[in-house]
Amino acid sequence: MRSKNYYDKTRRAASSSAYYPSGWQLDNTSLDETLSTVQFWVNGTMLTAQMPLAEAKEKVRKGEAFVISSQAIGAMKDNISQA
């Protein structure tokens, strides 16, 4: 049986694991210009694979999303990944 201290440490580690996108992921030019639509992810779920490229670029520019790959973006809140 594990000690209470073990569970407290595990709980704290899990609650503090936030992903902060790196520099290239905040650059909307990282999206593939040859595509007309991209995927949009929130909390590990793909909301749509049909988000217009222009809308996706605007979300990244405003800081509402970050680039996951050249074909997908993820939601952001307060500069922390929500994807």
N, CA and C atoms as a LAMMPS dump frame, in Angstrom:
ITEM: TIMESTEP
0
ITEM: NUMBER OF ATOMS
249
ITEM: BOX BOUNDS ff ff ff
-5.0000000000000000e+02 5.0000000000000000e+02
-5.0000000000000000e+02 5.0000000000000000e+02
-5.0000000000000000e+02 5.0000000000000000e+02
ITEM: ATOMS id mol type element x y z
1 1 1 N 0.839 -1.176 0
2 1 2 C 0 0 0
3 1 3 C 0.89 1.248 0
4 2 1 N 0.532 2.221 -0.826
5 2 2 C 1.325 3.443 -0.929
6 2 3 C 0.908 4.449 0.14
7 3 1 N 1.869 5.264 0.508
8 3 2 C 1.615 6.244 1.57
9 3 3 C 0.758 7.406 1.062
10 4 1 N 0.17 8.126 1.969
11 4 2 C -0.616 9.315 1.634
12 4 3 C 0.266 10.345 0.944
13 5 1 N 1.515 10.453 1.368
14 5 2 C 2.456 11.39 0.78
15 5 3 C 2.651 11.108 -0.715
16 6 1 N 2.71 9.84 -1.105
17 6 2 C 2.864 9.46 -2.509
18 6 3 C 1.697 10.009 -3.328
19 7 1 N 0.485 9.81 -2.839
20 7 2 C -0.697 10.264 -3.565
21 7 3 C -0.768 11.783 -3.633
22 8 1 N -0.349 12.473 -2.584
23 8 2 C -0.338 13.935 -2.596
24 8 3 C 0.623 14.453 -3.663
25 9 1 N 1.813 13.852 -3.757
26 9 2 C 2.798 14.265 -4.76
27 9 3 C 2.273 14.002 -6.17
28 10 1 N 1.646 12.856 -6.375
29 10 2 C 1.119 12.504 -7.69
30 10 3 C 0.013 13.468 -8.092
31 11 1 N -0.868 13.783 -7.181
32 11 2 C -1.968 14.699 -7.463
33 11 3 C -1.435 16.087 -7.826
34 12 1 N -0.436 16.582 -7.1
35 12 2 C 0.14 17.894 -7.384
36 12 3 C 0.812 17.904 -8.752
37 13 1 N 1.529 16.844 -9.077
38 13 2 C 2.224 16.774 -10.369
39 13 3 C 1.224 16.789 -11.515
40 14 1 N 0.137 16.046 -11.374
41 14 2 C -0.872 15.987 -12.436
42 14 3 C -1.566 17.327 -12.618
43 15 1 N -1.838 18.016 -11.538
44 15 2 C -2.559 19.281 -11.64
45 15 3 C -1.686 20.408 -12.186
46 16 1 N -0.372 20.267 -12.116
47 16 2 C 0.506 21.333 -12.59
48 16 3 C 1.056 21.061 -13.986
49 17 1 N 0.591 20.014 -14.64
50 17 2 C 1.126 19.688 -15.964
51 17 3 C 0.373 20.462 -17.039
52 18 1 N 0.85 21.644 -17.333
53 18 2 C 0.275 22.479 -18.373
54 18 3 C 1.247 22.5 -19.545
55 19 1 N 0.708 22.531 -20.738
56 19 2 C 1.551 22.584 -21.923
57 19 3 C 1.541 24.004 -22.472
58 20 1 N 2.714 24.59 -22.578
59 20 2 C 2.872 25.919 -23.145
60 20 3 C 3.508 25.757 -24.522
61 21 1 N 2.791 26.09 -25.589
62 21 2 C 3.329 25.925 -26.941
63 21 3 C 4.639 26.686 -27.144
64 22 1 N 5.502 26.11 -27.983
65 22 2 C 6.779 26.758 -28.284
66 22 3 C 6.58 27.815 -29.377
67 23 1 N 7.635 28.562 -29.646
68 23 2 C 7.572 29.688 -30.567
69 23 3 C 6.981 29.385 -31.934
70 24 1 N 7.434 28.331 -32.594
71 24 2 C 6.941 28.035 -33.941
72 24 3 C 5.455 27.712 -33.923
73 25 1 N 4.935 27.22 -32.798
74 25 2 C 3.522 26.861 -32.712
75 25 3 C 2.615 28.084 -32.568
76 26 1 N 3.209 29.236 -32.334
77 26 2 C 2.444 30.47 -32.216
78 26 3 C 2.513 31.292 -33.498
79 27 1 N 3.135 30.732 -34.526
80 27 2 C 3.313 31.386 -35.826
81 27 3 C 2.334 30.791 -36.833
82 28 1 N 1.361 31.588 -37.272
83 28 2 C 0.338 31.047 -38.171
84 28 3 C 0.863 30.697 -39.555
85 29 1 N 2.083 31.099 -39.883
86 29 2 C 2.655 30.705 -41.175
87 29 3 C 3.114 29.244 -41.165
88 30 1 N 3.054 28.603 -40.001
89 30 2 C 3.402 27.183 -39.908
90 30 3 C 2.31 26.289 -40.485
91 31 1 N 1.135 26.858 -40.776
92 31 2 C 0.053 26.081 -41.377
93 31 3 C 0.284 25.955 -42.88
94 32 1 N -0.091 24.813 -43.439
95 32 2 C 0.113 24.503 -44.855
96 32 3 C -0.784 25.385 -45.726
97 33 1 N -0.195 26.255 -46.503
98 33 2 C -0.923 27.196 -47.36
99 33 3 C -1.684 26.517 -48.496
100 34 1 N -1.338 25.268 -48.81
101 34 2 C -2.011 24.583 -49.914
102 34 3 C -3.351 23.979 -49.485
103 35 1 N -3.635 23.986 -48.194
104 35 2 C -4.895 23.432 -47.69
105 35 3 C -5.971 24.504 -47.65
106 36 1 N -7.214 24.081 -47.796
107 36 2 C -8.317 25.034 -47.651
108 36 3 C -8.927 24.942 -46.254
109 37 1 N -8.756 23.78 -45.601
110 37 2 C -9.287 23.591 -44.249
111 37 3 C -8.264 22.865 -43.381
112 38 1 N -8.399 23.022 -42.064
113 38 2 C -7.529 22.336 -41.109
114 38 3 C -8.381 21.744 -39.986
115 39 1 N -7.764 20.876 -39.192
116 39 2 C -8.43 20.295 -38.034
117 39 3 C -8.35 21.263 -36.865
118 40 1 N -9.392 21.261 -36.014
119 40 2 C -9.403 22.091 -34.811
120 40 3 C -9.658 21.186 -33.611
121 41 1 N -8.714 21.173 -32.656
122 41 2 C -8.754 20.287 -31.492
123 41 3 C -8.973 21.072 -30.202
124 42 1 N -9.82 20.534 -29.324
125 42 2 C -10.066 21.102 -28
126 42 3 C -10.165 19.961 -26.999
127 43 1 N -9.366 20.017 -25.941
128 43 2 C -9.388 19.002 -24.877
129 43 3 C -9.288 17.575 -25.405
130 44 1 N -8.415 17.356 -26.365
131 44 2 C -8.176 16.013 -26.892
132 44 3 C -9.228 15.509 -27.862
133 45 1 N -10.151 16.371 -28.255
134 45 2 C -11.218 15.987 -29.181
135 45 3 C -11.157 16.873 -30.417
136 46 1 N -11.226 16.236 -31.587
137 46 2 C -11.252 17.022 -32.807
138 46 3 C -12.668 17.547 -33.006
139 47 1 N -12.83 18.869 -32.944
140 47 2 C -14.156 19.455 -33.128
141 47 3 C -14.56 19.472 -34.585
142 48 1 N -13.602 19.768 -35.452
143 48 2 C -13.896 19.793 -36.876
144 48 3 C -12.625 19.564 -37.679
145 49 1 N -12.803 18.971 -38.839
146 49 2 C -11.687 18.832 -39.776
147 49 3 C -11.916 19.796 -40.935
148 50 1 N -12.893 20.68 -40.786
149 50 2 C -13.281 21.561 -41.879
150 50 3 C -13.187 23.043 -41.526
151 51 1 N -12.312 23.419 -40.582
152 51 2 C -12.155 24.835 -40.258
153 51 3 C -11.4 25.512 -41.4
154 52 1 N -11.958 26.58 -41.955
155 52 2 C -11.267 27.279 -43.04
156 52 3 C -9.883 27.749 -42.597
157 53 1 N -8.927 27.642 -43.51
158 53 2 C -7.55 28.016 -43.214
159 53 3 C -7.457 29.451 -42.713
160 54 1 N -8.185 30.37 -43.336
161 54 2 C -8.124 31.782 -42.928
162 54 3 C -8.595 31.957 -41.482
163 55 1 N -9.637 31.248 -41.089
164 55 2 C -10.146 31.329 -39.717
165 55 3 C -9.129 30.751 -38.728
166 56 1 N -8.5 29.643 -39.112
167 56 2 C -7.491 29.022 -38.261
168 56 3 C -6.297 29.96 -38.07
169 57 1 N -5.84 30.585 -39.159
170 57 2 C -4.716 31.523 -39.067
171 57 3 C -5.063 32.692 -38.161
172 58 1 N -6.302 33.162 -38.224
173 58 2 C -6.733 34.285 -37.383
174 58 3 C -6.757 33.885 -35.908
175 59 1 N -7.215 32.67 -35.604
176 59 2 C -7.216 32.187 -34.219
177 59 3 C -5.794 32.111 -33.658
178 60 1 N -4.865 31.647 -34.476
179 60 2 C -3.465 31.573 -34.038
180 60 3 C -2.909 32.986 -33.853
181 61 1 N -3.206 33.874 -34.785
182 61 2 C -2.719 35.257 -34.697
183 61 3 C -3.225 35.954 -33.431
184 62 1 N -4.482 35.692 -33.065
185 62 2 C -5.075 36.31 -31.878
186 62 3 C -4.652 35.638 -30.571
187 63 1 N -3.987 34.48 -30.661
188 63 2 C -3.578 33.766 -29.459
189 63 3 C -4.666 32.867 -28.896
190 64 1 N -5.706 32.615 -29.672
191 64 2 C -6.792 31.731 -29.251
192 64 3 C -6.479 30.271 -29.553
193 65 1 N -5.456 30.035 -30.378
194 65 2 C -5.085 28.676 -30.78
195 65 3 C -3.593 28.638 -31.066
196 66 1 N -3.064 27.412 -31.157
197 66 2 C -1.662 27.219 -31.513
198 66 3 C -1.589 26.131 -32.566
199 67 1 N -0.482 26.092 -33.292
200 67 2 C -0.293 25.124 -34.373
201 67 3 C 0.177 23.799 -33.78
202 68 1 N -0.565 22.739 -34.069
203 68 2 C -0.16 21.388 -33.653
204 68 3 C 0.714 20.783 -34.749
205 69 1 N 0.272 20.923 -35.98
206 69 2 C 1.023 20.468 -37.154
207 69 3 C 0.642 21.388 -38.305
208 70 1 N 1.171 21.124 -39.477
209 70 2 C 0.846 21.978 -40.624
210 70 3 C -0.62 21.848 -41.03
211 71 1 N -1.329 20.859 -40.453
212 71 2 C -2.716 20.598 -40.821
213 71 3 C -3.686 20.686 -39.652
214 72 1 N -3.228 21.133 -38.477
215 72 2 C -4.107 21.142 -37.302
216 72 3 C -3.723 22.239 -36.318
217 73 1 N -4.755 22.782 -35.642
218 73 2 C -4.53 23.739 -34.568
219 73 3 C -5.248 23.243 -33.315
220 74 1 N -4.803 23.749 -32.184
221 74 2 C -5.419 23.396 -30.907
222 74 3 C -5.82 24.655 -30.157
223 75 1 N -6.886 24.561 -29.391
224 75 2 C -7.377 25.712 -28.636
225 75 3 C -6.406 26.073 -27.514
226 76 1 N -6.362 27.374 -27.184
227 76 2 C -5.54 27.876 -26.092
228 76 3 C -6.373 28.812 -25.238
229 77 1 N -6.057 28.809 -23.945
230 77 2 C -6.685 29.761 -23.026
231 77 3 C -5.6 30.231 -22.08
232 78 1 N -5.433 31.545 -21.964
233 78 2 C -4.398 32.118 -21.097
234 78 3 C -3.01 31.567 -21.417
235 79 1 N -2.705 31.401 -22.719
236 79 2 C -1.407 30.902 -23.201
237 79 3 C -1.111 29.467 -22.8
238 80 1 N -2.117 28.71 -22.397
239 80 2 C -1.951 27.301 -22.034
240 80 3 C -2.792 26.463 -22.992
241 81 1 N -2.239 25.366 -23.462
242 81 2 C -2.938 24.482 -24.38
243 81 3 C -4.226 23.958 -23.792
244 82 1 N -5.27 23.962 -24.592
245 82 2 C -6.54 23.329 -24.256
246 82 3 C -6.808 22.181 -25.238
247 83 1 N -5.776 21.83 -26.021
248 83 2 C -5.95 20.806 -27.042
249 83 3 C -5.795 19.481 -26.476
